[in-house]
Amino acid sequence: AYDVRLPIEVGSELLGHYHAGIDMVWFERQSRDRRWQIIRRWSTVIAGITLVVMMAVASLYYLTYRAAALQNTAEMIQLQRVTELGQMAAGLAHEIRNPLHALRLNLHSLRRLHRTVRYSPHGTEIETIVDESNREISRLDRLVSELLDFAKPEEALDEVVDVVVELRALLNFLAQEMQAGNIELIFESRLESAHIRMDSARFRQVGLNLLRNAKEATDGTGVIAIQVFRMEDRVIVEIRDDGCGIEAEDSSKIFDPFFTTKEYGSGLGLPLVKRFVEEADGLVTCERLRRGTAFRLTFPVAANQQLGVHSRTEEGS
């Protein structure tokens, strides 16, 4: 590999030569052995890393498969639960509504009979009892209707809904009710129109449930702000209130059927909202604010080709 020869002199006298060299065959053999050592070492490292990666991939696949299986099982259980609930609700509705209607008729007859009597020492008390009974009957009838809507909702229509128009109409409808409760409604839309595909009746029901929830959360006075805007190919509807808000421990349960923090609530309003929105390929989320709550509805934009009209939309953020 190399050959070095140097003379060894003391003064002017030559004593000999220094000779150093390496045999080429030996050097190549040593180099080759060293390369194989390095290759073996790195092969072991790479094999170990590959094994770890393969185990991680296998574990991830297994976890993904198990998560999908568990989700599928949960959905099947939920579907079975809803089906059983629907069957039970249909029977209960028939059994409950008939007596309720009979009670309502009897109370109406009692009120008419009371008015025909000239003098009754307990007249005011009787009228109060009748009014309270009618209110409770109406509440029970409404709860039965909500249960039926949740358990066996009607088939959804495939319609194109202008979110801006529907929300303006809904706010006009609720204006007196909100004004009577000292609620200020603020509507803001950067879009002249925003079209989504959803059953219009279901969209109105979603808006009605969220706005009335916001009204109850404000506890008699407050502000409800509704905003509509676009984010890429999505239409966003936000409903914010400055009410009492949602407790941290309740935020993960508000969309569960029959969960409610209200004294007379059924716990079916928000689950119905979630179902209707998701069946329209949308998403509903809830955010706890420093003061109040914000619900955000996200829908895919309906394509202009499906509308049969050319609507102008303006990007919002």
RODO-2510 file (C-alpha; in nm, 4 decimals, decimal comma):
residues 317
     n   res          X          Y          Z
     1     a     0,0000     0,0000     0,0000
     2     y     0,2908     0,2317     0,0719
     3     d     0,6689     0,1980     0,1016
     4     v     0,8861     0,4415     0,3036
     5     r     1,2696     0,4325     0,3065
     6     l     1,4767     0,6886     0,5055
     7     p     1,8543     0,6988     0,5658
     8     i     1,9801     0,6997     0,9262
     9     e     2,2837     0,9227     0,9618
    10     v     2,4874     1,0448     1,2571
    11     g     2,6926     1,3400     1,1495
    12     s     2,8238     1,2392     0,8098
    13     e     2,8292     0,8664     0,8852
    14     l     2,5524     0,6505     0,7324
    15     l     2,4449     0,3928     0,9859
    16     g     2,1685     0,2341     0,7842
    17     h     1,8148     0,2802     0,6442
    18     y     1,4697     0,2933     0,8020
    19     h     1,2196     0,0947     0,5972
    20     a     0,8457     0,0828     0,6651
    21     g     0,5732    -0,0582     0,4406
    22     i     0,2367    -0,2290     0,4315
    23     d     0,1607    -0,5291     0,2174
    24     m    -0,1158    -0,4496    -0,0335
    25     v    -0,2874    -0,7873     0,0036
    26     w    -0,2940    -0,7568     0,3824
    27     f    -0,4182    -0,3974     0,3591
    28     e    -0,7010    -0,4869     0,1228
    29     r    -0,8011    -0,7771     0,3436
    30     q    -0,8102    -0,5533     0,6510
    31     s    -1,0109    -0,2901     0,4644
    32     r    -1,2536    -0,5528     0,3403
    33     d    -1,2980    -0,6987     0,6902
    34     r    -1,3550    -0,3505     0,8300
    35     r    -1,6190    -0,2766     0,5687
    36     w    -1,7978    -0,6019     0,6479
    37     q    -1,7923    -0,5173     1,0194
    38     i    -1,9495    -0,1798     0,9466
    39     i    -2,2071    -0,3379     0,7133
    40     r    -2,2969    -0,6031     0,9699
    41     r    -2,3264    -0,3452     1,2454
    42     w    -2,5494    -0,1126     1,0435
    43     s    -2,7491    -0,4056     0,9062
    44     t    -2,8265    -0,5068     1,2626
    45     v    -2,9281    -0,1505     1,3472
    46     i    -3,1422    -0,1159     1,0335
    47     a    -3,3007    -0,4570     1,0911
    48     g    -3,3845    -0,3570     1,4468
    49     i    -3,5349    -0,0264     1,3336
    50     t    -3,7303    -0,2038     1,0577
    51     l    -3,8653    -0,4548     1,3090
    52     v    -3,9719    -0,1776     1,5466
    53     v    -4,1397     0,0133     1,2614
    54     m    -4,3193    -0,3015     1,1429
    55     m    -4,4389    -0,3732     1,4967
    56     a    -4,5554    -0,0117     1,5295
    57     v    -4,7402    -0,0324     1,1953
    58     a    -4,8984    -0,3621     1,2969
    59     s    -5,0003    -0,2179     1,6335
    60     l    -5,1417     0,0934     1,4665
    61     y    -5,3340    -0,1200     1,2182
    62     y    -5,4692    -0,3343     1,5010
    63     l    -5,5710    -0,0299     1,7040
    64     t    -5,7339     0,1291     1,3990
    65     y    -5,9184    -0,1937     1,3227
    66     r    -6,0303    -0,2281     1,6837
    67     a    -6,1398     0,1368     1,6977
    68     a    -6,3403     0,0943     1,3766
    69     a    -6,4924    -0,2275     1,5107
    70     l    -6,5820    -0,0610     1,8404
    71     q    -6,7287     0,2389     1,6589
    72     n    -6,9302     0,0081     1,4355
    73     t    -7,0514    -0,1830     1,7409
    74     a    -7,1434     0,1419     1,9158
    75     e    -7,3326     0,2591     1,6074
    76     m    -7,5174    -0,0722     1,5851
    77     i    -7,6067    -0,0526     1,9530
    78     q    -7,7212     0,3073     1,9071
    79     l    -7,9264     0,2083     1,6017
    80     q    -8,0818    -0,0805     1,7891
    81     r    -8,1507     0,1482     2,0825
    82     v    -8,3159     0,4065     1,8595
    83     t    -8,5218     0,1364     1,6848
    84     e    -8,6414    -0,0024     2,0164
    85     l    -8,7062     0,3507     2,1373
    86     g    -8,9088     0,4207     1,8245
    87     q    -9,1244     0,1155     1,8780
    88     m    -9,1743     0,2056     2,2421
    89     a    -9,2424     0,5697     2,1604
    90     a    -9,5070     0,4826     1,9033
    91     g    -9,6911     0,2691     2,1582
    92     l    -9,6512     0,5240     2,4366
    93     a    -9,7682     0,8086     2,2146
    94     h   -10,0919     0,6259     2,1401
    95     e   -10,1455     0,5299     2,5039
    96     i   -10,0608     0,8744     2,6432
    97     r   -10,2166     1,1079     2,3889
    98     n   -10,5660     0,9613     2,4047
    99     p   -10,5983     1,0202     2,7830
   100     l   -10,4377     1,3628     2,7428
   101     h   -10,6930     1,4659     2,4819
   102     a   -10,9741     1,3325     2,7018
   103     l   -10,8388     1,5321     2,9977
   104     r   -10,8127     1,8440     2,7831
   105     l   -11,1768     1,8070     2,6728
   106     n   -11,2890     1,7490     3,0318
   107     l   -11,1050     2,0577     3,1505
   108     h   -11,2590     2,2613     2,8691
   109     s   -11,6032     2,1356     2,9716
   110     l   -11,5282     2,2152     3,3362
   111     r   -11,4322     2,5713     3,2459
   112     r   -11,7524     2,6190     3,0427
   113     l   -11,9619     2,4714     3,3260
   114     h   -11,7939     2,6981     3,5762
   115     r   -11,8706     3,0059     3,3655
   116     t   -12,2412     2,9145     3,3561
   117     v   -12,2629     2,9214     3,7351
   118     r   -12,3412     3,2700     3,8584
   119     y   -12,1702     3,2386     4,1894
   120     s   -11,8847     3,0149     4,2958
   121     p   -11,6850     3,0789     4,6127
   122     h   -11,3826     2,9050     4,4575
   123     g   -11,4121     3,0445     4,1063
   124     t   -11,0626     3,1914     4,0787
   125     e   -10,9043     2,8819     4,2278
   126     i   -11,0874     2,6541     3,9835
   127     e   -10,9785     2,8621     3,6838
   128     t   -10,6180     2,8573     3,8072
   129     i   -10,6260     2,4797     3,8446
   130     v   -10,7744     2,4407     3,4964
   131     d   -10,5101     2,6692     3,3418
   132     e   -10,2233     2,4907     3,5166
   133     s   -10,3618     2,1519     3,4133
   134     n   -10,3868     2,2656     3,0519
   135     r   -10,0266     2,3877     3,0613
   136     e    -9,9053     2,0543     3,1984
   137     i   -10,1056     1,8640     2,9375
   138     s    -9,9496     2,0799     2,6632
   139     r    -9,6045     2,0147     2,8081
   140     l    -9,6618     1,6384     2,8128
   141     d    -9,7965     1,6499     2,4580
   142     r    -9,4862     1,8399     2,3467
   143     l    -9,2573     1,5893     2,5198
   144     v    -9,4328     1,3017     2,3449
   145     s    -9,3906     1,4819     2,0109
   146     e    -9,0190     1,5356     2,0761
   147     l    -8,9769     1,1713     2,1680
   148     l    -9,1486     1,0641     1,8465
   149     d    -8,9406     1,3072     1,6384
   150     f    -8,6200     1,1688     1,7868
   151     a    -8,7136     0,8016     1,7757
   152     k    -8,8898     0,7930     1,4367
   153     p    -8,8127     1,1103     1,2401
   154     e    -8,9897     1,1620     0,9103
   155     e    -8,8017     1,0921     0,5888
   156     a    -8,5805     1,3893     0,5061
   157     l    -8,6386     1,5742     0,1777
   158     d    -8,3446     1,6502    -0,0493
   159     e    -8,3901     2,0253    -0,0895
   160     v    -8,1696     2,3249    -0,1584
   161     v    -8,1995     2,5682     0,1323
   162     d    -8,0873     2,9298     0,1338
   163     v    -7,9506     2,9601     0,4874
   164     v    -7,9647     3,3416     0,4883
   165     v    -8,3311     3,3535     0,3805
   166     e    -8,4365     3,0788     0,6229
   167     l    -8,2609     3,2397     0,9192
   168     r    -8,4120     3,5823     0,8462
   169     a    -8,7595     3,4248     0,8306
   170     l    -8,6964     3,2335     1,1547
   171     l    -8,5766     3,5468     1,3343
   172     n    -8,8846     3,7385     1,2190
   173     f    -9,1001     3,4555     1,3512
   174     l    -8,9275     3,4653     1,6920
   175     a    -8,8950     3,8436     1,7138
   176     q    -9,1937     3,8996     1,9443
   177     e    -9,1045     3,6073     2,1677
   178     m    -8,7457     3,7307     2,2034
   179     q    -8,8564     4,0894     2,2607
   180     a    -9,0912     3,9766     2,5369
   181     g    -8,7955     3,8040     2,7038
   182     n    -8,5719     4,1146     2,6746
   183     i    -8,3481     3,9360     2,4254
   184     e    -8,1630     4,1371     2,1615
   185     l    -8,1169     3,9508     1,8322
   186     i    -7,8189     4,0420     1,6128
   187     f    -7,7993     3,8902     1,2649
   188     e    -7,4903     3,9321     1,0493
   189     s    -7,4259     3,7803     0,7080
   190     r    -7,1501     3,8667     0,4637
   191     l    -7,3334     3,6630     0,2019
   192     e    -7,6363     3,7601    -0,0028
   193     s    -7,7225     3,3893    -0,0173
   194     a    -7,5716     3,0655     0,1069
   195     h    -7,7161     2,7426    -0,0304
   196     i    -7,6919     2,4001     0,1318
   197     r    -7,8666     2,0692     0,0682
   198     m    -8,1000     1,9882     0,3576
   199     d    -8,4667     1,9398     0,4375
   200     s    -8,5908     2,2962     0,4941
   201     a    -8,8262     2,1873     0,7739
   202     r    -8,5372     2,0192     0,9519
   203     f    -8,3175     2,3272     0,9132
   204     r    -8,5903     2,5442     1,0675
   205     q    -8,6255     2,2937     1,3526
   206     v    -8,2486     2,3043     1,4134
   207     g    -8,2469     2,6850     1,4206
   208     l    -8,5560     2,6971     1,6424
   209     n    -8,4071     2,4546     1,8976
   210     l    -8,0734     2,6386     1,9172
   211     l    -8,2289     2,9856     1,9405
   212     r    -8,4734     2,8822     2,2124
   213     n    -8,1908     2,7115     2,4021
   214     a    -7,9928     3,0356     2,3786
   215     k    -8,2951     3,2321     2,5017
   216     e    -8,3345     3,0058     2,8054
   217     a    -7,9608     3,0312     2,8785
   218     t    -7,9722     3,4122     2,8923
   219     d    -8,2054     3,3945     3,1937
   220     g    -8,4439     3,6763     3,1071
   221     t    -8,2192     3,9286     2,9359
   222     g    -7,9218     3,9204     2,7038
   223     v    -7,7922     3,9138     2,3476
   224     i    -7,8071     3,6376     2,0872
   225     a    -7,5808     3,6854     1,7836
   226     i    -7,6237     3,4864     1,4617
   227     q    -7,3537     3,4958     1,1961
   228     v    -7,3359     3,3340     0,8514
   229     f    -7,0139     3,3146     0,6478
   230     r    -6,8149     3,0976     0,4086
   231     m    -6,4919     2,9052     0,4660
   232     e    -6,3755     2,7547     0,1362
   233     d    -6,6487     2,5089     0,0315
   234     r    -6,8370     2,5237     0,3625
   235     v    -7,1221     2,7378     0,4919
   236     i    -7,0841     2,8243     0,8616
   237     v    -7,3683     2,9293     1,0915
   238     e    -7,2740     3,0464     1,4405
   239     i    -7,5231     3,1127     1,7187
   240     r    -7,3747     3,2814     2,0257
   241     d    -7,5357     3,3898     2,3501
   242     d    -7,4044     3,5684     2,6581
   243     g    -7,5968     3,3514     2,9018
   244     c    -7,4966     3,1244     3,1870
   245     g    -7,2991     2,8895     2,9633
   246     i    -7,2345     2,5167     3,0000
   247     e    -7,0463     2,3560     3,2851
   248     a    -6,7163     2,1944     3,1857
   249     e    -6,8262     1,8507     3,3054
   250     d    -7,1473     1,8754     3,0984
   251     s    -6,9925     1,9891     2,7694
   252     s    -6,9199     1,6330     2,6528
   253     k    -7,2738     1,5115     2,7292
   254     i    -7,4989     1,7805     2,5841
   255     f    -7,5639     1,5823     2,2636
   256     d    -7,6496     1,2618     2,4516
   257     p    -8,0185     1,1641     2,4388
   258     f    -8,2175     1,2491     2,7532
   259     f    -7,9339     1,4483     2,9123
   260     t    -8,0616     1,7839     3,0351
   261     t    -7,9840     2,0378     3,3051
   262     k    -8,3269     2,2009     3,2785
   263     e    -8,5987     2,1306     3,5278
   264     y    -8,8605     2,0564     3,2603
   265     g    -8,6332     1,9656     2,9689
   266     s    -8,6652     1,6423     2,7724
   267     g    -8,2978     1,6159     2,6757
   268     l    -8,3913     1,5507     2,3118
   269     g    -8,3525     1,8955     2,1533
   270     l    -7,9750     1,8965     2,0991
   271     p    -7,9515     1,5252     2,0039
   272     l    -8,2159     1,5966     1,7401
   273     v    -8,0107     1,8939     1,6170
   274     k    -7,7003     1,6723     1,5918
   275     r    -7,8878     1,4017     1,4008
   276     f    -8,0492     1,6399     1,1513
   277     v    -7,7207     1,8242     1,0829
   278     e    -7,5137     1,5074     1,0421
   279     e    -7,7730     1,3503     0,8116
   280     a    -7,7234     1,6569     0,5892
   281     d    -7,3451     1,5800     0,5834
   282     g    -7,2878     1,8654     0,8268
   283     l    -7,1201     1,9035     1,1632
   284     v    -7,2354     2,0712     1,4848
   285     t    -6,9960     2,1733     1,7613
   286     c    -7,0331     2,3569     2,0904
   287     e    -6,7802     2,5970     2,2417
   288     r    -6,7749     2,7298     2,5973
   289     l    -6,7061     3,1013     2,5976
   290     r    -6,5864     3,3261     2,8769
   291     r    -6,9471     3,4329     2,9002
   292     g    -7,2058     3,2211     2,7251
   293     t    -7,2007     2,9501     2,4628
   294     a    -7,1432     2,9277     2,0867
   295     f    -7,2892     2,6605     1,8602
   296     r    -7,1333     2,6254     1,5149
   297     l    -7,3077     2,4481     1,2261
   298     t    -7,0933     2,3545     0,9260
   299     f    -7,2524     2,2450     0,5975
   300     p    -7,1131     2,1642     0,2513
   301     v    -7,2000     2,4295    -0,0040
   302     a    -7,4592     2,3165    -0,2586
   303     a    -7,3065     2,3266    -0,6064
   304     n    -7,4517     2,5840    -0,8457
   305     q    -7,5158     2,3091    -1,0982
   306     q    -7,7556     2,1480    -0,8517
   307     l    -7,9328     2,4749    -0,7806
   308     g    -8,0479     2,5594    -1,1279
   309     v    -7,9633     2,9222    -1,0478
   310     h    -7,6504     3,1350    -1,0493
   311     s    -7,6053     3,2686    -0,6974
   312     r    -7,3391     3,5177    -0,6018
   313     t    -7,1431     3,4270    -0,2926
   314     e    -6,8775     3,6238    -0,1210
   315     e    -6,6003     3,4756     0,0843
   316     g    -6,6240     3,5382     0,4595
   317     s    -6,3978     3,4513     0,7480
***
